[in-house]
């Protein structure tokens, strides 16, 4: 029986000090190992939903189960631990540390949260990711010396280190040109084929739907 990585029901969310509903989702299910393309125009709550699933935003109404844990029942600390141990996040703005080299940036999640590293040799895994992503010759350079496309690959490797069960990608190709976007997608999905993590890929660019078997339109499920 296939388990859900994500299960959402009767979710309603508004930001503090406003009564305007940002999200109202009756039901959303994402199975273990699925790769999902979640799309919709700006202003429809895509990043808000990702921050809820990652446990960054607190929800007062609804069921939000991530890896079997109902997030509204957890403390902020417990949500932080769940995210740190199990979720890799690829940001729209890469959030790389400018004074660290490539490998040091990639290793940050497992240095911060030792449980995420588990029993694997995470230094070796970082080297393997650097090689897979075509960055070996730049491994000890500062990330500020890299092109935008190369920086995005470093951000992807940082999300993948430690074998997280869920990867969330929030508009990761928005600053890439067509060639770099294609290369990035091929590299990300090649890693998905090997590791079979749950991939939630969010974009407003519907041309990227071709890389996914399952697509979800946020405006269609978000009845605000």
VENURJO-V932647 format. One record per pair of residues at least 12 apart in sequence whose ideal C-beta (glycine too) atoms are under 10 Angstrom apart, sorted by sequence separation. I is the first residue (numbers start at 0). J is the second residue. D is the distance in Angstrom with one decimal. If there is no record, write none. Layout:
BEGIN
I/J/D
I/J/D
END
This chain:
BEGIN
10/22/5.9
11/23/5.2
12/24/8.7
37/49/8.4
51/63/6.2
52/64/9.9
53/65/8.2
58/70/6.6
59/71/7.1
70/82/9.8
95/107/9.1
109/121/4.6
126/138/7.6
137/149/6.7
142/154/9.1
171/183/7.0
172/184/7.2
188/200/9.4
198/210/10.0
10/23/7.0
11/24/8.2
52/65/6.1
57/70/8.1
58/71/5.2
65/78/8.8
68/81/5.9
94/107/9.8
108/121/9.1
109/122/9.1
125/138/8.9
155/168/8.0
158/171/9.1
171/184/9.2
187/200/8.0
198/211/8.5
9/23/8.9
10/24/4.5
11/25/10.0
51/65/9.4
54/68/8.9
56/70/9.4
57/71/7.5
154/168/9.4
200/214/9.6
201/215/9.6
203/217/9.8
7/22/9.3
9/24/8.0
10/25/8.1
48/63/9.7
66/81/7.0
106/121/6.5
109/124/8.6
133/148/10.0
134/149/6.4
137/152/9.8
168/183/9.7
172/187/9.5
8/24/8.0
9/25/6.5
10/26/8.9
54/70/5.5
57/73/9.4
65/81/6.6
105/121/9.1
106/122/7.2
109/125/8.5
133/149/8.4
137/153/8.9
155/171/7.3
168/184/10.0
171/187/8.0
184/200/8.8
199/215/9.2
201/217/8.3
7/24/5.7
8/25/6.8
9/26/8.0
10/27/7.8
53/70/9.3
57/74/9.8
65/82/8.6
68/85/9.4
105/122/9.8
132/149/8.5
154/171/7.3
7/25/8.7
8/26/5.2
52/70/8.1
57/75/7.1
66/84/9.4
106/124/9.2
134/152/6.1
7/26/6.8
8/27/7.8
51/70/7.5
54/73/7.3
66/85/5.8
105/124/8.9
106/125/5.5
132/151/9.6
133/152/7.2
134/153/6.9
168/187/7.3
191/210/9.9
6/26/8.4
7/27/4.0
8/28/8.9
24/44/8.9
51/71/9.8
55/75/9.2
65/85/7.9
66/86/8.8
88/108/9.0
102/122/8.0
105/125/4.7
132/152/4.3
151/171/6.3
6/27/7.5
7/28/7.6
21/42/9.4
22/43/9.1
23/44/9.2
27/48/8.5
54/75/8.0
57/78/8.1
65/86/7.9
87/108/7.2
104/125/9.5
105/126/9.3
131/152/9.3
132/153/7.7
151/172/7.6
166/187/8.1
5/27/6.8
6/28/5.5
7/29/8.8
21/43/9.0
22/44/4.8
56/78/9.5
86/108/9.5
103/125/9.1
134/156/7.7
151/173/9.8
180/202/9.8
188/210/6.1
5/28/6.9
6/29/7.9
21/44/4.9
22/45/9.8
29/52/9.0
54/77/8.3
55/78/7.8
102/125/5.4
105/128/6.4
129/152/9.0
132/155/6.9
151/174/7.6
184/207/6.9
187/210/8.7
188/211/8.8
3/27/9.7
4/28/9.1
5/29/4.0
6/30/9.7
20/44/9.2
24/48/7.7
54/78/3.1
55/79/8.7
84/108/9.4
101/125/8.8
102/126/7.4
105/129/7.1
128/152/9.0
129/153/8.5
131/155/9.9
132/156/5.6
148/172/9.7
150/174/9.1
151/175/6.2
166/190/8.6
180/204/8.3
3/28/5.4
4/29/5.4
5/30/8.5
22/47/6.0
27/52/9.2
53/78/8.2
54/79/6.8
83/108/7.2
128/153/9.2
131/156/8.1
150/175/9.9
166/191/7.8
184/209/9.2
185/210/8.6
3/29/6.5
4/30/6.6
5/31/9.4
21/47/5.3
22/48/6.1
53/79/9.7
54/80/9.0
83/109/9.6
102/128/9.3
148/174/9.1
180/206/8.8
181/207/9.8
184/210/5.3
3/30/5.8
4/31/5.0
21/48/8.9
24/51/9.6
54/81/5.9
55/82/7.5
85/112/9.6
101/128/9.8
102/129/6.6
105/132/9.5
128/155/8.3
129/156/6.6
132/159/9.2
147/174/5.7
148/175/5.8
152/179/9.0
180/207/7.7
184/211/9.8
2/30/7.0
3/31/7.1
4/32/7.9
5/33/9.0
53/81/8.9
54/82/4.9
83/111/6.6
84/112/5.8
87/115/9.0
101/129/6.4
128/156/4.1
131/159/9.2
147/175/6.6
148/176/7.8
151/179/7.3
155/183/7.1
159/187/8.7
166/194/8.9
172/200/9.2
1/30/4.8
2/31/5.0
4/33/7.4
22/51/7.4
53/82/5.2
54/83/9.6
83/112/3.8
84/113/9.4
85/114/9.2
86/115/9.3
105/134/9.3
127/156/9.4
128/157/8.7
146/175/9.9
147/176/8.5
151/180/9.2
154/183/9.7
158/187/9.2
171/200/7.6
173/202/7.4
177/206/9.1
181/210/9.5
1/31/6.3
2/32/9.4
3/33/9.3
5/35/8.8
21/51/9.7
52/82/9.3
82/112/9.0
83/113/9.7
84/114/4.8
85/115/7.6
128/158/9.9
148/178/8.1
149/179/8.9
152/182/8.3
156/186/9.3
164/194/9.5
166/196/5.2
167/197/9.1
168/198/7.1
169/199/9.0
170/200/9.3
171/201/8.5
172/202/6.7
173/203/8.1
1/32/8.0
4/35/9.7
54/85/10.0
83/114/7.7
84/115/5.0
101/132/9.5
125/156/7.2
128/159/6.0
148/179/3.6
151/182/9.5
152/183/6.7
155/186/6.9
159/190/5.9
163/194/9.0
164/195/9.7
165/196/6.3
166/197/7.1
167/198/8.3
168/199/7.0
169/200/8.8
170/201/6.2
171/202/7.9
173/204/7.6
1/33/8.8
12/44/7.9
53/85/10.0
54/86/8.1
80/112/7.6
83/115/6.2
84/116/9.6
102/134/9.3
124/156/9.3
125/157/9.1
127/159/10.0
128/160/6.7
147/179/7.2
148/180/8.6
151/183/5.8
155/187/5.9
158/190/9.7
159/191/9.5
162/194/6.3
164/196/5.9
165/197/4.7
166/198/5.0
167/199/5.0
168/200/4.6
169/201/5.3
170/202/5.5
172/204/6.9
14/47/8.2
53/86/5.7
55/88/9.4
79/112/9.1
82/115/9.9
84/117/9.0
101/134/6.0
105/138/9.4
127/160/10.0
146/179/8.1
163/196/6.4
164/197/6.4
165/198/7.9
166/199/7.2
167/200/8.3
168/201/6.5
169/202/8.7
170/203/7.2
22/56/9.8
52/86/8.2
80/114/7.9
101/135/9.6
125/159/9.6
148/182/6.9
152/186/6.6
156/190/8.9
159/193/9.9
162/196/7.5
163/197/9.2
165/199/7.0
166/200/8.3
167/201/7.6
168/202/8.2
170/204/8.3
172/206/9.9
12/47/6.7
21/56/9.7
31/66/8.8
53/88/6.4
80/115/9.9
102/137/9.9
103/138/10.0
124/159/8.5
125/160/6.0
148/183/7.0
151/186/9.7
152/187/9.1
155/190/7.8
159/194/7.4
172/207/7.0
12/48/8.4
22/58/8.9
25/61/9.5
26/62/9.6
27/63/9.2
28/64/9.6
29/65/9.7
101/137/5.9
102/138/5.5
103/139/9.1
124/160/6.2
125/161/9.7
151/187/9.7
171/207/9.9
23/60/9.5
24/61/7.7
100/137/8.6
101/138/5.3
102/139/7.0
104/141/9.4
105/142/9.9
124/161/7.6
159/196/8.0
10/48/8.5
12/50/9.8
23/61/9.1
50/88/9.7
100/138/7.1
101/139/7.2
102/140/9.9
103/141/9.5
104/142/5.7
122/160/9.9
124/162/7.9
158/196/9.5
12/51/6.5
22/61/8.9
24/63/9.5
49/88/8.1
100/139/5.1
101/140/6.4
103/142/9.1
121/160/6.2
100/140/6.0
101/141/8.2
121/161/6.1
7/48/8.5
10/51/7.5
49/90/9.9
100/141/5.8
101/142/6.1
119/160/9.2
121/162/9.4
14/56/8.5
15/57/9.6
99/141/7.4
100/142/7.2
119/161/7.2
98/141/7.1
99/142/7.0
101/144/9.3
119/162/6.8
7/51/8.3
12/56/7.2
46/90/9.8
97/141/6.7
98/142/9.1
99/143/9.9
100/144/9.2
101/145/7.5
116/160/8.1
117/161/6.9
7/52/7.9
12/57/9.3
46/91/8.1
96/141/9.5
97/142/6.4
98/143/8.5
115/160/7.9
116/161/5.2
117/162/7.2
12/58/5.7
13/59/8.9
95/141/9.5
96/142/7.4
97/143/5.0
104/150/9.2
115/161/3.9
116/162/9.0
5/52/6.2
11/58/8.1
12/59/8.0
13/60/9.2
95/142/4.5
96/143/9.9
97/144/10.0
114/161/8.8
115/162/8.3
4/52/9.5
10/58/6.6
11/59/8.1
12/60/7.5
95/143/8.4
101/149/8.5
105/153/6.4
109/157/9.7
113/161/9.6
115/163/6.8
11/60/4.4
12/61/7.7
93/142/8.1
101/150/9.3
104/153/5.7
105/154/9.1
108/157/6.3
112/161/7.9
133/182/8.4
10/60/7.2
11/61/5.9
95/145/8.8
104/154/8.2
105/155/9.4
106/156/9.6
107/157/6.3
108/158/7.8
110/160/9.6
132/182/9.5
7/58/9.4
9/60/7.1
10/61/3.5
12/63/9.5
101/152/9.2
102/153/9.3
105/156/4.7
106/157/8.1
108/159/9.4
109/160/5.6
132/183/9.2
9/61/4.6
10/62/7.5
93/145/9.9
101/153/5.4
104/156/8.3
105/157/4.8
108/160/5.6
109/161/4.7
8/61/6.5
9/62/6.4
10/63/6.3
100/153/9.7
104/157/5.8
105/158/9.3
107/160/8.2
108/161/5.9
109/162/9.9
133/186/7.8
7/61/6.9
8/62/4.7
9/63/9.8
93/147/8.6
102/156/9.1
105/159/8.5
106/160/6.6
132/186/5.7
7/62/6.7
8/63/8.5
95/150/6.1
101/156/8.1
105/160/5.5
106/161/9.3
108/163/8.0
131/186/7.1
132/187/9.5
6/62/7.0
7/63/5.3
8/64/8.7
95/151/9.6
101/157/9.5
104/160/9.9
6/63/7.8
7/64/7.5
93/150/5.2
132/189/9.7
5/63/8.1
6/64/4.2
7/65/9.2
93/151/6.3
95/153/6.1
128/186/9.8
131/189/7.5
132/190/8.8
5/64/7.1
6/65/8.3
93/152/9.8
95/154/6.4
131/190/7.1
4/64/9.0
5/65/6.0
6/66/10.0
91/151/9.9
93/153/7.3
94/154/7.3
3/64/6.9
4/65/7.1
5/66/8.4
6/67/8.9
10/71/9.6
90/151/9.7
93/154/4.2
96/157/9.8
3/65/9.3
4/66/6.2
89/151/7.9
92/154/9.2
93/155/9.4
95/157/7.7
128/190/8.1
131/193/9.0
3/66/8.9
4/67/9.0
6/69/9.0
7/70/9.7
91/154/9.7
94/157/8.9
2/66/8.9
3/67/8.3
90/154/6.6
93/157/8.7
2/67/7.7
89/154/5.4
88/154/9.0
89/155/5.6
87/154/9.8
89/156/9.7
90/157/9.7
87/155/8.6
89/157/8.1
90/158/8.8
87/156/9.6
88/157/8.8
89/158/4.7
87/157/7.5
88/158/5.9
89/159/9.0
87/158/3.2
86/158/8.6
87/159/5.8
87/160/7.5
87/161/7.8
87/162/9.0
88/163/9.0
85/161/9.3
87/163/4.1
84/161/8.3
85/162/9.6
86/163/5.5
87/164/8.9
88/165/9.2
89/166/6.9
90/167/9.2
91/168/9.1
92/169/9.4
83/161/9.5
85/163/5.4
86/164/7.5
87/165/7.2
88/166/7.8
89/167/7.0
90/168/8.7
91/169/5.2
92/170/9.3
93/171/8.7
84/163/7.8
85/164/4.8
86/165/4.8
87/166/4.6
88/167/5.1
89/168/4.3
90/169/5.9
91/170/4.1
83/163/9.3
84/164/8.8
85/165/6.1
86/166/7.6
87/167/7.2
88/168/8.0
89/169/6.8
90/170/8.5
91/171/6.7
4/85/9.4
82/163/9.2
86/167/6.3
87/168/8.9
88/169/7.3
89/170/9.2
90/171/7.5
91/172/9.1
92/173/9.1
93/174/8.7
89/171/4.6
91/173/5.6
92/174/8.1
82/165/9.1
88/171/9.9
89/172/9.7
91/174/7.6
81/165/9.9
82/167/9.5
89/183/9.6
66/164/6.1
89/187/8.2
65/164/9.4
66/165/7.3
65/165/7.4
87/196/7.6
89/198/9.9
86/196/9.7
91/201/9.1
85/196/9.6
86/197/9.5
87/198/9.7
89/200/8.8
91/202/9.6
53/165/8.6
85/197/9.8
89/201/9.8
52/165/8.1
86/199/9.7
53/167/6.2
52/167/6.9
53/169/9.5
50/167/9.3
49/167/5.4
48/167/9.9
49/168/9.0
50/169/8.9
49/169/5.4
48/169/9.9
49/170/9.7
46/169/5.9
45/169/7.5
46/170/8.0
45/170/7.9
41/170/9.5
37/167/9.8
37/168/9.6
66/197/9.0
32/164/9.2
34/166/9.0
36/168/9.9
37/169/9.8
65/197/9.8
31/164/7.7
31/165/9.2
29/165/8.8
53/199/9.8
52/199/7.2
49/199/7.2
48/199/9.1
49/201/6.2
34/187/9.2
48/201/8.1
34/188/7.2
46/201/7.6
45/201/4.9
34/191/5.7
45/202/8.4
33/191/9.9
34/192/9.6
45/203/7.8
32/191/8.6
4/164/6.8
5/165/7.7
43/203/8.9
4/165/5.8
34/195/9.2
42/203/10.0
32/194/9.2
33/195/9.4
34/196/8.7
35/197/7.9
36/198/9.0
37/199/6.2
38/200/9.0
39/201/8.4
41/203/6.2
32/195/4.4
33/196/9.7
34/197/7.7
35/198/6.7
36/199/8.8
37/200/6.9
38/201/7.2
39/202/9.1
40/203/5.6
31/195/8.1
32/196/7.2
33/197/5.8
34/198/4.0
35/199/5.2
36/200/5.4
37/201/4.7
38/202/5.8
39/203/6.7
31/196/8.9
32/197/6.1
33/198/7.3
34/199/8.2
35/200/6.7
36/201/8.1
37/202/7.9
38/203/6.3
40/205/9.9
31/197/5.9
32/198/8.7
33/199/8.7
34/200/6.9
35/201/9.0
36/202/7.2
38/204/7.7
39/205/9.5
30/197/7.6
38/205/5.6
29/197/6.2
36/204/9.9
29/198/9.3
36/205/8.6
38/207/8.0
48/217/7.0
29/199/6.7
38/208/7.0
47/217/9.8
36/207/6.4
36/208/5.3
45/217/5.7
48/220/9.6
36/209/9.1
38/211/9.7
43/216/9.2
44/217/6.5
45/218/9.9
48/221/8.0
36/210/7.2
37/211/9.4
43/217/5.1
44/218/9.1
47/221/9.6
36/211/3.9
43/218/5.3
34/210/8.1
35/211/6.7
36/212/8.9
37/213/9.6
38/214/6.6
39/215/8.9
42/218/9.9
43/219/10.0
45/221/9.3
34/211/5.6
35/212/9.0
36/213/7.1
37/214/7.6
38/215/7.5
39/216/6.1
40/217/8.9
44/221/5.8
33/211/9.2
34/212/7.2
35/213/5.4
36/214/4.4
37/215/4.9
38/216/6.1
39/217/3.6
40/218/7.4
43/221/6.3
33/212/8.3
34/213/7.3
35/214/7.4
36/215/7.2
37/216/8.2
38/217/6.9
39/218/5.0
44/223/7.8
33/213/6.2
35/215/6.1
36/216/9.6
37/217/6.0
38/218/9.0
39/219/8.4
43/223/8.7
39/220/9.3
39/221/7.8
30/213/9.2
37/220/9.3
29/213/8.5
29/215/8.6
27/215/7.4
27/217/9.6
4/196/8.8
5/197/7.2
4/197/4.1
24/217/8.6
27/220/6.2
3/197/9.3
4/198/9.8
5/199/7.5
26/220/7.8
27/221/9.5
4/199/8.7
22/217/8.8
25/220/7.4
24/220/5.5
25/221/9.5
23/220/9.3
24/221/5.7
25/222/6.9
22/220/9.4
23/221/6.3
24/222/7.6
22/221/5.7
23/222/5.1
24/223/9.3
21/221/8.5
22/222/9.4
23/223/4.9
20/221/9.0
22/223/6.9
20/222/9.1
21/223/7.0
20/223/4.5
19/223/8.1
12/221/9.9
10/220/9.9
13/223/9.6
10/221/9.1
12/223/9.6
11/223/9.0
7/220/9.2
END
